[in-house]
Each structure stands twice: as structure tokens, then as C-alpha cells.
């Protein structure tokens, strides 16, 4: 990096702690456009701190964060709770926070975000509730694992009392159904039943569009909807009339026997409508679908024109294209180029000459002063000044100046980081700390400029720093962490326990039990050909991890297939996945044809993301990965049937996934079902009072557990129905894990 470029970034970094909001935003703009990617993260904490300011400041800062979060989600994901909507926020602030939460959503945190969205939908602010439904639709489009879950939740919102929520749900469902219409014909039928109760024009038009687009999938319902629209055609809004004409044309092409007269009646009504758009549409449709002598060859292609497959709409953020304007500018705020806006120039092709910074130093004019007040110190300073401006001491002073600037910048950055971590909430404390940092930097510069001879002659006692007594709350936390000196990961885990969490109450009812079944299947970790004679296999023993309760225990079997011993087998560098891992002790020597089993602990954070690391010997390193199945991330638990039903009633809507499968008649008993479920997932069996399963009678089997990392409750129900059918229902707050577990159980029970 160019020295001037580095100097600019280093000297502006302390300004992130300024009390002036404009200064902080300007430095953030500088780092965003000019700093390397790995250094841009320093502006995150300062921008989040500005969210405690006035609404006007929040609006500008949130707009900048919304633009940043689209390109770099990892910057603001640790501060996701800072963007939760508060009841006191204004509507425009709520919308921006909702936009940021939607941009930060990924497979790991989608469960938490969807729980927040469920609360936002119930808000009295109708505009905000409608925006939340649109955000749910964007999450369902971007994250395929929760598409079905979001669709089920939106269908439940169709029964809401508020017509605004219902209308927005219909519009979003219409967009989602375009992505996979073949799998959701039941939803289209359900929306047709609610058509009479929906009064919002946009929602009614969306339902009519769905009926016409997929009329062949609902051949018995679409003509009846057209019959109802023929009765109320004259009293409908213009957008509804247009979709009614389209529906009539599509049904005329696919089911002319039932809809021919209805289509002619609607076309006659549209012919004399007051709106010229409807009259034009009616005239065009009549000539297209009812060919005559005057109509040309266009009528032959009516089916291809009206029933052509349409591409699914792309739900994108409204802030996606705002990065063309500089952050913090008026043009970025209004999303339009304002008067006087200057584009950010490109990087120069040729680096500028650094010699232009070397300017000629003009000596100051010496003023007359009486000789009576002169001391030896003034002579000494004069000689030091002459030495400073002389050619011989230029290189020496240049080196000392650079070192002092580095020291001052490092001290200011460390003090600024300490300031932001200590008490960023109190403006008074931050201002005092910034003033002290400025004083300390000025003192360091003054002391570095003094000559060595002056330091020998006159030595001053440094001023004693003013000590600030910590508050009772700070002293309590300091004693807590200093006494036990826990590692970082463990101390953060203890803070999570102290923080109220909705998962803890439900998880407290569960008592961890032993595994019902331990699979003997092993997975290849390292093949002997790839590992140069070292072979490794891993399996999940389904036992509580001894190293940390949130970890999953993994057993690794190491085998030496060579004719010479392998030394110092250990785990090396880990991948950039961020998973916490407890390594096994180094195997000093593994003899030929010998095997050893070691234990490993991995915190998968309730995700099926692979744990990547390097398995090393004394001479070689091999990249390996452990890919967990979703069923191995649970701990089995026991609970009563009453508690099971109670907890199941709390996990409905988006927290529920279900599917129906067909099983062999001779396998619809408890023993094979329990064996198959225990093979797929590490869950405990819920004792039931029903001893026998009778034919044609609804019976069920319950299984309970919790996730190893967060302790989220996982409930599985297998209900046996008539004709060897079984309904599998999974209830859990982990919206991503539910559909994945359902897929594995369907595959296992279908072949039971």
C-alpha cells in the first residue's frame, strides 16, 4: 500500500470515537471506499453506536448500513440484536431495520429472524406489518431450506382479521408460488375459498391471476370463481376487471364448454366499460380468442400468447443499486443524483510522485528579546533547532518522527478501542477519555522532539494520571472474570446463560437420557491412499461431550497401513468456518498395522456445516472434513406425554413441518418405527399410554430431544393413519433443521 494511503487510514481511525456524528460517518465513508476489505470492519462498532442518537441520525446511519449489509453481511451479523425493532421507533426507522435484518438472514440465523418477524406481523402499524410480510417472502426466496416453512406461515396469515395483512400475504404467496407451482396446488384452492372475504383490490387481482395462470391444475374451482366475478364485474376496481378478462380468456382456451357463455358475457360488459384500458383489453382479447374473417393469423397463437410460462419474479432489496452513490451523501439518501454531487474518481493508473510532499522549510524571523531573561535552556533549544534544520540530522529526525507517529497512532487506536468497549453508552465518559487520549498524544510528540542532552540535564516527574474508580457493576464483572480466568469461548457461553432466552424455559423441562440406538456406521475421514498410509474413519457415539456441553462427541479411528511407524499425529490448522473444536491429544507414535481411537468435540452451532481441519503427521498435512447428519446434532431427552403435547402446542406455524408417507402394512408397529427414527436421529422415546395399535385407528409415537448447541426443543410425532399411511410432524424453533430432519425421516420410514 502507498505510504500516504496508509498514513491517511491510520490517522483517521481515532476519529471513529468522535462525538460528532458527521465526522464518524465521514470516516466510515472513507474506509468503505478506500480501505482494504479486511480493515473495513473497524467502522462497524462506531456506526452501531450512532443508533442511540436522534431519529434523523438513525435514519442516515441505517441507510448506510442497509447498503453495506447487502455486499458484506459478515460485518454487521454480530450486532444483529442492535437492529431489532423497538416499539418506540418511527415507521421509517422500523422499515430500515427490517431491511437490514432481511439482508443479514442466512441459514444459521434464519430461525431467530423468523421469530422476530412473527412478532412484527402482529404490530398495530399496518405499513410495518405489510413490510414484514414482504421480508418473509424475500427470506423464503433467498434461503431455500425455509421456503415451505414460510409458505405455511403466510397461509396461516390468510385467516388474520386485518385485511391489510391478508392482502399482503396473498401478494407474497403469489410470487412464491411462481417458483414451484406444481407442489402447492392445495394453497391455490385454499386462497380461492377465501376469495369472497378479501376486499383489497390488489389481493383479489392476485388470486384471479393465480387462477388463470394455473387453471389446468384447479379445473373445477376456476370456472366457479369466474362465475362469481361475472356477477360483480361492474362494481369491481379496474385492476380486478383486467384480471377477470384475462381469466375468462384463459378458461375459454382450456375449458370452453363450461366457460364460453361466461366469457362472452364478461367481454360484452368490458366492451362498454368507462375505462378505456378495459375496453382496449376486451377488444384485443375478443379478436385473439374468437377468430373471424377479419382477424389474421394471430388467433392461431392465442394459447402460446396467453398461456406462455412466465418467469418467477425476483424479490430484491430496494437498496441494491444505491451503492452507485457515495455513502453519507444526499444523493445516497434520496437515491437520486443531487445538484453538485461529484462522482468518486477512479484510482490513478500511475502512482503520484511522493517528492511533492518535500517542501522547503522557511525559517521564522527572529524577534528581538532582552538578554536579561535568557537562560541556558534557551541556548540549548536554539542549538537543537539548528540541528533539526541541518542536513546532517535530517535522516535521524525523520526516523524518530516516523516511530513517534507509529507509537502515537497505536496508542490512540488502543485507547479508542478500550473506550468503545468500556462505556460507549455514556457520552460524558467518552468525551473525557477522548480528551485524555488527545493530551497523551500531544505529550508524546513533545517528548519525542526534545533532544537527548536536554533530557539528561532536566528531568521532570511525569504527572500522575487520574484514576477513575470503577462502578459497582463494573467491579462485579471484573472480579467475576478475573477470579476464574475462563477462556473467551467459555466466558461468552456463561454470559449467554445469564441472558434471558426463550429456549431455556422449554429446554428446562427436558432431561437428557441415554441414546436409544447407537449406529455402527463409520464414515471415511481420510483414505489410506490420500493419507500416504494413514487411514482415518469417524463415527458419532451419541454420548454427551466431556469437554463442553454444547459440543458433539466424535470418535476417530486412526490406522497405520504402512510398514513404518507414524509419529506426532495431531490436528493442525482449522478451516475458516468459525466452529469451536476441542482437539485430541497428540498421538506420539502409531506402529505399523496398529489402530488407535481418539475423541474429538465439535460445536456445530446447530447447523450441518462441515468442520474442516488438517490432520497432520510429522512429515505431512492432510485436509479433512467432518460432515454431520442433522440427526446427530441432538441429545435424547425424556418427558411425559402431557408435557410433550404442551410443548408441541407452542411450536406451531413456521415452527412445524409435516409430510405424509405410505408404509408397508406389516411394518406399522411401534418397534420398527422406533428403530428407524432412532437410526436417523438421536432422540428419546416419549412413553405413551397406548399399548396396542389397532387397524383404522389413529395412533402415534412421540420422540423428544434438544439441540446440543443451543438447547432448542425438537419434537417428532409419527401418526399412523388408515391404509398404511403415516403422518410425520416435526416441531422445533430451528426452522432450517426441521425440513432437513423431515426429509431424512421420510426416506428412512418409506423403506421401513
C-alpha positions in Angstrom: 0.0 0.0 0.0 1.1 3.5 -0.7 2.7 5.2 2.4 0.4 8.2 2.0 -2.6 5.9 1.7 -1.6 4.1 4.9 -1.0 7.3 6.7 -4.4 8.6 5.8 -6.2 5.5 7.2 -4.0 5.3 10.3 -4.6 9.0 11.3 -8.3 8.9 10.7 -9.0 5.8 12.6 -9.1 7.5 16.0 -11.8 9.9 14.7 -14.3 7.0 14.8 -14.6 7.8 18.5 -15.6 11.4 17.9 -18.8 12.8 19.4 -19.6 14.5 16.1 -21.8 12.2 14.1 -20.8 13.8 10.7 -17.1 13.0 11.5 -17.9 9.4 12.2 -19.9 9.0 9.1 -17.2 10.6 7.0 -14.5 8.3 8.3 -16.8 5.3 7.7 -17.3 6.6 4.1 -13.5 6.9 3.7 -12.9 3.3 5.0 -15.7 1.9 2.9 -14.3 3.3 -0.4 -10.6 3.3 0.3 -9.6 0.8 2.9 -8.7 -2.9 2.2 -11.5 -5.4 2.8 -10.0 -6.9 5.9 -9.8 -3.4 7.6 -13.3 -2.1 6.8 -14.8 -4.0 9.8 -13.4 -1.3 12.2 -16.2 1.0 11.3 -18.9 -1.4 12.4 -18.9 -0.7 16.1 -18.8 3.1 15.7 -21.8 3.0 13.3 -23.8 0.9 15.6 -23.0 3.3 18.4 -24.7 6.1 16.5 -28.0 4.3 16.6 -28.5 5.6 20.1 -28.7 9.2 18.7 -31.7 11.2 17.3 -34.1 9.8 14.7 -32.5 11.9 12.0 -29.1 10.5 12.7 -30.5 7.0 12.9 -32.2 7.3 9.5 -29.0 8.3 7.7 -26.8 5.7 9.5 -29.3 2.9 8.9 -29.4 3.8 5.2 -25.7 3.5 5.0 -25.7 0.2 7.0 -28.5 -1.2 4.7 -26.3 -0.5 1.7 -23.2 -2.1 3.3 -25.1 -5.2 4.6 -26.0 -6.2 1.0 -22.4 -6.6 0.0 -20.8 -7.6 3.3 -23.2 -9.4 5.6 -20.4 -10.6 8.0 -19.7 -7.0 9.1 -23.0 -6.5 11.0 -24.1 -10.0 11.8 -22.5 -10.0 15.3 -24.6 -6.9 16.1 -27.9 -8.2 14.7 -29.7 -7.6 18.0 -29.0 -3.8 17.6 -31.3 -3.8 14.6 -34.3 -5.4 16.4 -37.3 -3.1 16.1 -38.5 -1.3 19.2 -42.0 -0.2 20.0 -40.8 3.5 20.2 -39.2 3.5 16.8 -40.8 5.6 14.0 -42.2 3.8 10.9 -39.3 4.8 8.6 -36.8 3.6 11.3 -38.7 0.3 11.6 -38.6 -0.2 7.8 -34.9 0.3 7.6 -34.2 -2.1 10.5 -36.4 -4.6 8.8 -34.4 -4.2 5.6 -31.1 -4.8 7.4 -32.4 -7.9 9.2 -33.6 -9.3 5.9 -30.2 -8.7 4.3 -28.4 -10.4 7.2 -30.5 -13.5 7.1 -28.7 -16.8 6.4 -29.1 -20.4 7.2 -27.6 -20.0 10.6 -29.7 -17.2 12.0 -32.9 -17.5 10.0 -34.7 -19.2 12.9 -34.1 -16.2 15.2 -35.1 -13.7 12.5 -38.3 -15.5 11.7 -39.3 -15.5 15.4 -38.8 -11.7 15.3 -40.9 -11.4 12.1 -43.7 -13.4 13.8 -43.9 -10.6 16.4 -43.6 -7.8 13.9 -46.6 -9.1 11.9 -48.8 -8.5 15.0 -47.8 -4.8 15.1 -50.5 -2.2 15.1 -48.5 -0.3 12.4 -50.1 -1.7 9.3 -47.4 -0.4 7.0 -44.7 -2.0 9.0 -46.7 -5.3 9.2 -47.0 -5.4 5.4 -43.3 -4.7 5.1 -42.6 -7.7 7.4 -44.6 -10.0 5.2 -42.6 -8.9 2.2 -39.4 -9.5 4.2 -40.7 -13.1 4.9 -41.1 -13.6 1.2 -37.6 -12.4 0.5 -36.2 -14.8 3.1 -38.2 -17.7 1.6 -36.8 -16.8 -1.9 -33.1 -16.4 -0.8 -33.0 -19.4 1.6 -34.5 -22.5 0.0 -34.5 -24.5 3.3 -37.2 -22.3 4.8 -39.4 -21.8 1.7 -42.0 -24.3 2.7 -42.0 -23.1 6.3 -42.6 -19.5 5.2 -45.3 -20.5 2.9 -47.1 -22.4 5.7 -46.8 -19.3 7.9 -48.2 -17.0 5.2 -51.1 -19.3 4.6 -52.0 -19.0 8.3 -51.9 -15.3 7.9 -54.7 -15.5 5.4 -57.1 -16.0 8.3 -56.0 -12.8 10.0 -58.6 -10.3 10.9 -56.7 -7.4 9.4 -57.4 -7.2 5.7 -54.1 -5.4 5.1 -52.1 -8.4 6.4 -54.3 -10.8 4.4 -53.8 -8.8 1.2 -50.1 -8.5 1.5 -49.9 -12.3 2.3 -51.8 -13.1 -0.9 -49.4 -10.9 -3.0 -46.3 -12.5 -1.5 -47.7 -16.1 -1.8 -48.4 -15.4 -5.5 -44.8 -14.5 -6.0 -43.6 -17.6 -4.1 -45.9 -20.0 -5.9 -44.4 -18.9 -9.2 -41.1 -20.5 -8.2 -42.6 -24.0 -7.7 -46.4 -24.1 -8.6 -46.6 -27.9 -9.0 -46.1 -28.6 -5.3 -48.7 -26.2 -3.9 -52.0 -26.7 -5.7 -53.6 -27.0 -2.2 -52.6 -23.5 -1.4 -54.3 -22.2 -4.6 -57.5 -24.0 -3.6 -57.4 -22.5 -0.1 -56.9 -19.0 -1.5 -59.9 -19.5 -3.8 -62.1 -20.4 -0.8 -61.1 -17.1 0.9 -61.7 -15.0 -2.2 -65.2 -13.8 -1.1 -63.8 -12.5 2.2 -61.0 -10.5 0.7 -61.8 -6.9 -0.3 -58.4 -5.4 -1.1 -58.2 -5.0 -4.9 -54.6 -6.0 -5.3 -55.2 -9.2 -3.3 -58.3 -10.1 -5.4 -56.4 -9.4 -8.6 -53.5 -11.7 -7.4 -55.9 -14.6 -6.7 -57.5 -14.1 -10.1 -54.1 -14.1 -11.8 -53.2 -17.4 -10.0 -56.5 -19.0 -11.1 -55.9 -18.1 -14.7 -52.2 -19.0 -14.7 -52.7 -22.4 -13.1 -56.3 -23.1 -14.3 -55.4 -26.5 -15.5 -54.4 -27.6 -12.0 -57.7 -26.4 -10.5 -60.2 -27.2 -13.3 -63.2 -27.4 -11.0 -62.6 -24.2 -9.0 -61.5 -21.7 -11.6 -64.9 -21.7 -13.6 -66.8 -21.1 -10.3 -64.6 -18.2 -9.5 -65.2 -16.7 -13.0 -69.0 -17.2 -12.4 -68.8 -15.1 -9.2 -66.8 -12.4 -10.9 -69.3 -12.1 -13.7 -71.9 -11.1 -11.2 -69.8 -8.4 -9.6 -67.9 -7.3 -12.6 -69.4 -3.8 -12.8 -68.6 -3.0 -9.2 -65.0 -4.1 -9.1 -61.9 -2.0 -9.3 -60.1 -1.6 -12.7 -57.2 -3.9 -11.8 -59.7 -6.6 -10.8 -61.6 -6.2 -14.0 -58.5 -6.6 -16.1 -57.5 -9.8 -14.4 -61.1 -11.0 -14.8 -60.9 -10.5 -18.5 -57.6 -12.4 -18.6 -59.1 -15.3 -16.5 -62.0 -15.5 -18.9 -59.7 -15.7 -21.9 -57.5 -18.4 -20.4 -60.5 -20.5 -19.3 -62.0 -20.1 -22.8 -58.9 -21.7 -24.3 -58.7 -24.6 -21.8 -62.3 -25.3 -20.8 -64.5 -23.7 -23.4 -67.5 -26.0 -22.8 -68.1 -24.6 -19.3 -66.9 -21.0 -19.7 -67.9 -20.0 -23.3 -71.1 -18.2 -22.3 -69.4 -16.6 -19.2 -66.6 -15.3 -21.4 -68.9 -13.7 -23.9 -70.9 -12.1 -21.1 -67.8 -10.6 -19.5 -66.4 -9.4 -22.8 -69.7 -7.6 -23.5 -69.5 -5.9 -20.1 -66.0 -4.8 -20.7 -66.8 -3.5 -24.2 -68.9 -0.7 -22.6 -66.8 -0.1 -19.5 -65.9 3.5 -18.7 -62.2 2.8 -18.5 -60.5 2.8 -21.9 -57.8 0.4 -20.8 -60.5 -2.2 -20.1 -62.2 -1.5 -23.4 -59.0 -1.9 -25.3 -58.1 -5.1 -23.4 -61.6 -6.6 -24.2 -61.4 -5.7 -27.9 -57.9 -7.3 -28.1 -59.0 -10.5 -26.3 -62.1 -10.9 -28.4 -60.1 -10.7 -31.6 -57.5 -13.1 -30.2 -59.6 -16.0 -28.8 -62.7 -15.7 -31.1 -61.3 -15.6 -34.6 -63.3 -14.4 -37.5 -62.8 -13.4 -41.1 -61.2 -10.0 -40.2 -58.8 -11.5 -37.7 -55.5 -12.5 -39.2 -53.1 -15.4 -38.3 -52.6 -14.1 -34.8 -55.5 -16.2 -33.5 -53.5 -19.4 -34.2 -51.1 -18.4 -31.5 -53.6 -17.4 -28.8 -52.7 -20.3 -26.5 -48.9 -19.6 -26.8 -49.5 -15.9 -26.1 -51.9 -16.2 -23.1 -50.7 -19.4 -21.5 -46.9 -19.0 -22.0 -44.9 -19.7 -18.8 -43.9 -16.5 -17.0 -40.6 -16.2 -15.3 -40.8 -16.0 -11.5 -40.3 -12.5 -10.0 -37.0 -11.8 -8.2 -37.5 -10.3 -4.7 -34.6 -8.0 -4.2 -33.7 -5.3 -1.8 -34.6 -1.7 -2.6 -31.1 -0.7 -1.6 -29.3 -3.0 -4.0 -28.5 -0.2 -6.6 -27.7 2.6 -4.1 -24.0 1.7 -3.9 -23.5 3.8 -7.1 -23.6 6.8 -4.8 -21.1 7.6 -2.1 -22.2 6.7 1.4 -23.4 9.6 3.6 -24.2 11.9 0.7 -27.6 13.5 -0.1 -27.7 11.6 -3.4 -27.4 8.3 -1.5 -30.2 9.3 0.9 -32.7 10.3 -1.8 -31.5 7.7 -4.3 -31.2 10.4 -7.0 -28.2 12.4 -8.2 -28.4 15.8 -6.3 -27.1 19.1 -7.6 -23.4 19.4 -7.0 -22.8 15.7 -6.5 -19.3 14.6 -7.6 -18.6 11.1 -8.6 -15.8 9.2 -6.9 -12.8 9.3 -9.2 -11.1 6.1 -10.3 -7.7 5.0 -8.9 -4.8 6.6 -10.8 -3.0 4.4 -13.3 0.3 5.8 -12.3 1.2 6.5 -8.6 1.7 10.2 -7.8 5.3 11.4 -7.2 6.0 11.3 -3.5 8.6 14.0 -3.7 5.9 16.7 -3.9 5.5 16.3 -0.1 9.0 17.6 0.4 8.5 21.3 0.7 11.1 24.0 1.5 11.1 25.0 5.2 11.1 28.7 5.7 12.8 29.8 8.9 10.8 32.1 11.2 12.0 35.7 11.6 13.9 36.1 14.9 12.4 38.9 17.0 14.5 41.0 19.4 14.2 39.9 23.1 16.1 41.3 26.1 19.1 39.3 27.1 18.2 39.5 30.8 15.6 36.8 30.7 17.7 34.3 28.7 18.8 31.1 30.3 20.9 28.1 29.4 17.7 26.3 28.3 17.1 28.8 25.5 20.6 28.3 24.2 20.1 24.6 24.3 16.8 24.8 22.4 18.4 27.1 19.8 21.2 24.6 19.2 18.7 21.8 18.9 16.7 23.8 16.4 19.8 24.4 14.3 20.4 20.7 14.5 16.8 19.9 13.4 17.0 22.1 10.3 20.6 20.9 9.4 21.2 18.4 6.6 23.2 16.1 8.8 20.4 15.4 11.3 17.6 15.1 8.7 17.7 11.4 8.4 17.9 10.8 12.2 15.0 13.1 12.9 13.0 11.6 10.0 13.3 8.1 11.5 12.4 9.3 15.0 9.4 11.2 13.7 8.1 8.1 11.9 8.5 6.0 15.0 6.8 8.5 17.2 3.9 8.8 14.8 3.5 5.0 14.8 3.6 5.0 18.6 1.0 7.7 18.9 -1.3 6.1 16.4 -1.1 2.7 18.0 -1.7 4.3 21.5 -4.6 6.3 20.2 -6.1 3.3 18.5 -5.8 1.1 21.5 -7.2 3.8 23.7 -10.1 4.3 21.3 -10.8 0.5 21.3 -10.8 0.5 25.1 -13.1 3.5 25.1 -15.7 1.8 22.8 -15.6 -1.4 24.8 -15.7 0.2 28.3 -18.6 2.6 28.3 -19.8 3.6 24.9 -23.3 4.4 26.3 -22.2 7.4 28.4 -21.4 10.5 26.3 -19.7 12.2 29.2 -17.2 9.4 29.8 -16.4 9.1 26.1 -15.7 12.9 25.9 -13.3 12.8 28.9 -11.5 9.7 27.5 -11.1 11.3 24.1 -9.6 14.5 25.7 -7.2 12.4 27.8 -6.1 10.5 24.6 -5.5 13.8 22.8 -3.4 15.1 25.8 -1.4 11.9 25.9 -0.7 12.0 22.2 0.4 15.7 22.4 2.7 14.9 25.3 4.3 12.0 23.5 5.0 14.2 20.4 6.6 16.9 22.7 8.8 14.5 24.5 10.0 12.8 21.2 11.0 16.2 19.8 13.3 17.1 22.7 17.0 16.4 22.4 18.9 13.9 24.4 21.1 16.5 26.1 18.0 18.3 27.5 16.7 15.1 28.9 19.9 14.5 30.8 20.0 18.0 32.3 16.4 18.5 33.1 14.2 15.5 34.1 10.6 16.2 35.0 8.5 13.9 37.1 5.6 12.7 34.9 2.2 13.9 36.0 0.3 11.3 37.9 -2.7 10.0 36.0 -6.1 10.5 37.5 -7.6 7.2 38.4 -11.2 6.6 37.9 -12.9 4.2 40.3 -15.0 1.5 38.6 -18.6 1.4 39.4 -20.1 -1.4 41.4 -21.4 -3.1 38.3 -18.1 -3.0 36.5 -16.2 -4.1 39.6 -18.5 -7.1 39.9 -17.9 -8.3 36.4 -14.1 -7.7 36.7 -14.0 -9.8 39.8 -16.2 -12.5 38.1 -13.9 -12.9 35.1 -10.5 -12.3 36.9 -11.3 -14.9 39.6 -12.0 -17.8 37.2 -10.0 -16.6 34.2 -12.1 -18.5 31.8 -11.2 -18.7 28.1 -13.1 -16.4 25.7 -15.4 -19.0 24.3 -16.4 -20.2 27.8 -16.9 -16.7 29.2 -19.2 -15.8 26.4 -21.1 -19.0 26.9 -21.6 -18.1 30.6 -22.9 -14.7 29.6 -25.4 -16.4 27.3 -26.7 -18.3 30.2 -27.2 -15.2 32.2 -29.1 -13.6 29.4 -32.8 -14.4 29.2 -33.5 -16.7 26.3 -36.8 -18.2 25.1 -35.1 -21.6 24.6 -34.1 -22.1 28.2 -37.6 -22.4 29.6 -38.6 -25.2 27.3 -35.3 -26.9 27.5 -35.5 -26.9 31.3 -38.4 -29.4 31.1 -36.2 -31.9 29.2 -34.0 -34.4 31.0 -31.1 -35.7 28.9 -31.2 -39.5 28.7 -29.1 -42.2 27.1 -29.2 -42.9 23.4 -31.9 -45.3 22.2 -29.7 -46.6 19.5 -26.0 -46.1 18.5 -25.4 -46.6 14.8 -22.2 -48.6 14.0 -21.8 -47.0 10.6 -18.4 -45.3 10.1 -17.6 -42.5 7.6 -14.3 -42.1 5.8 -12.3 -39.2 7.1 -9.0 -39.9 5.3 -8.4 -42.7 2.7 -5.1 -44.6 3.1 -4.1 -43.7 -0.5 -4.7 -40.0 0.1 -3.1 -40.1 3.6 0.1 -41.9 2.4 -0.7 -44.9 4.6 -2.7 -43.2 7.3 -6.3 -44.1 7.3 -9.0 -42.4 9.4 -12.7 -43.0 10.0 -15.1 -41.2 12.2 -18.5 -42.0 13.8 -20.9 -40.4 16.3 -21.1 -42.3 19.6 -24.1 -40.2 20.7 -22.7 -39.6 24.1 -22.6 -36.2 25.9 -19.3 -34.5 25.2 -17.0 -34.3 28.2 -15.2 -31.2 27.0 -18.1 -28.8 26.7 -21.9 -29.4 26.9 -22.6 -27.7 23.6 -20.2 -29.9 21.6 -21.0 -33.1 19.7 -18.7 -36.0 20.5 -16.9 -37.6 17.6 -14.8 -40.7 17.7 -11.9 -41.0 15.1 -10.2 -44.3 14.4 -6.6 -43.9 13.1 -5.0 -46.8 11.4 -1.4 -47.1 10.1 -1.3 -49.2 7.0 2.4 -48.6 6.2 5.4 -50.7 7.2 6.9 -47.9 9.3 5.7 -46.0 12.4 3.9 -42.7 12.0 4.8 -40.0 14.6 3.1 -37.0 16.0 -0.4 -37.4 14.6 -2.4 -34.3 15.6 -4.8 -31.7 14.4 -3.3 -28.7 12.6 -4.9 -25.6 11.2 -8.7 -25.3 11.2 -10.8 -24.0 8.3 -12.4 -20.5 8.3 -15.8 -21.9 9.3 -15.7 -20.5 12.9 -16.7 -23.8 14.6 -15.4 -24.3 18.0 -13.4 -27.6 18.3 -11.7 -29.5 21.1 -8.7 -31.4 19.6 -7.5 -34.8 20.8 -4.1 -35.2 22.4 -1.2 -35.8 20.0 -0.5 -39.5 19.2 3.2 -39.6 19.6 3.8 -42.9 17.7 1.5 -45.3 15.8 3.1 -48.6 14.9 2.6 -50.4 11.6 -0.8 -52.2 11.2 -1.9 -50.6 14.5 -5.0 -48.6 15.3 -6.0 -46.1 17.9 -9.3 -44.4 18.7 -9.3 -40.8 19.8 -12.2 -38.5 20.9 -13.0 -35.1 19.4 -15.5 -32.4 20.4 -17.1 -30.1 17.8 -19.7 -27.3 18.4 -21.6 -27.3 15.0 -23.8 -24.3 16.1 -26.9 -26.3 15.2 -26.0 -26.5 11.5 -24.9 -29.2 9.2 -21.9 -27.1 8.1 -18.8 -29.3 7.8 -16.0 -29.0 10.3 -12.8 -28.5 8.2 -9.4 -29.0 9.6 -6.0 -30.5 8.8 -4.9 -34.0 10.1 -1.1 -33.8 10.4 1.7 -36.2 10.9 5.4 -35.3 11.5 6.0 -35.0 7.7 2.6 -34.4 6.1 -0.6 -32.4 6.4 -4.0 -33.6 5.0 -7.1 -31.5 4.7 -10.2 -33.4 6.0 -13.7 -32.6 7.0 -16.4 -34.0 9.3 -19.9 -33.7 7.7 -22.6 -34.3 10.4 -26.1 -35.5 9.6 -28.8 -33.4 11.1 -29.9 -36.2 13.4 -26.5 -36.3 15.1 -26.9 -32.7 16.4 -29.5 -33.7 19.0 -29.4 -35.0 22.5 -32.1 -37.5 23.5 -34.5 -36.4 26.3 -37.3 -37.9 28.3 -40.6 -36.1 29.1 -44.1 -37.0 29.9 -46.8 -37.3 27.3 -48.6 -34.3 28.8 -45.5 -32.1 28.7 -44.9 -33.4 25.1 -48.3 -32.2 24.0 -48.0 -28.9 25.8 -44.7 -28.1 24.2 -45.9 -29.2 20.8 -48.8 -26.7 21.1 -46.3 -23.9 21.5 -44.3 -24.8 18.3 -46.9 -24.3 15.5 -47.0 -22.2 12.3 -43.5 -21.7 11.0 -42.0 -23.9 13.7 -43.9 -27.0 12.3 -43.1 -29.2 9.3 -45.1 -32.3 8.3 -45.5 -34.8 5.5 -47.5 -37.9 4.7 -45.9 -41.2 3.5 -47.1 -44.7 2.8 -45.6 -47.6 4.8 -45.9 -51.4 4.4 -48.8 -52.8 6.4 -46.6 -55.3 8.3 -44.3 -52.6 9.5 -46.8 -50.2 11.0 -45.9 -51.2 14.6 -44.0 -49.4 17.3 -40.8 -51.4 17.2 -39.8 -50.9 13.6 -40.9 -47.2 13.7 -38.8 -46.6 16.8 -35.9 -48.4 15.3 -35.9 -46.3 12.1 -36.4 -43.0 13.9 -33.6 -43.8 16.3 -31.3 -44.7 13.5 -31.9 -41.3 11.8 -32.0 -39.0 14.8 -30.6 -39.2 18.3 -33.9 -38.7 20.0 -35.6 -40.3 23.1 -38.9 -42.1 23.0 -41.8 -40.4 24.8 -43.7 -43.0 26.9 -47.3 -43.4 25.7 -50.3 -44.9 27.4 -51.5 -46.7 24.3 -50.2 -50.2 24.3 -51.7 -51.6 21.1 -52.1 -50.2 17.6 -55.3 -51.2 16.0 -56.2 -51.0 12.3 -58.1 -48.0 11.2 -57.4 -46.2 14.5 -55.3 -43.1 14.8 -52.2 -43.9 16.9 -49.0 -42.1 17.4 -45.4 -42.4 18.5 -43.6 -39.4 20.1 -39.9 -38.7 20.2 -38.2 -35.8 22.0 -34.8 -34.2 22.2 -32.9 -31.0 22.1 -30.1 -29.5 20.0 -26.7 -29.9 21.5 -25.5 -26.3 20.9 -28.5 -24.0 21.8 -30.7 -26.5 23.6 -33.7 -25.9 21.3 -36.5 -28.4 21.7 -37.1 -30.9 18.9 -40.3 -32.9 18.9 -41.1 -35.7 16.4 -44.5 -37.3 16.0 -45.4 -40.3 13.8 -49.1 -40.7 13.5 -50.4 -44.0 11.9 -53.5 -43.5 9.8 -55.7 -45.7 7.7 -54.5 -47.5 4.6 -50.9 -47.8 5.9 -50.4 -44.1 5.8 -48.2 -42.2 8.3 -48.1 -38.5 9.1 -44.7 -37.3 10.2 -44.7 -34.0 12.2 -41.7 -32.1 13.4 -41.9 -29.2 15.8 -38.8 -27.1 16.6 -37.7 -23.5 16.7 -34.9 -24.3 14.3 -36.7 -23.6 11.1 -33.8 -24.9 9.0 -33.3 -28.1 10.9 -37.0 -29.1 10.8 -37.3 -29.6 7.0 -33.9 -31.3 6.8 -34.9 -33.8 9.6 -38.2 -34.4 7.9 -36.5 -35.3 4.6 -34.3 -37.9 6.3 -37.2 -39.4 8.2 -39.3 -39.7 5.1 -36.5 -41.5 3.3 -36.0 -43.9 6.3 -39.6 -44.7 7.1 -40.7 -45.1 3.5 -38.3 -48.1 3.1 -39.0 -49.5 6.6 
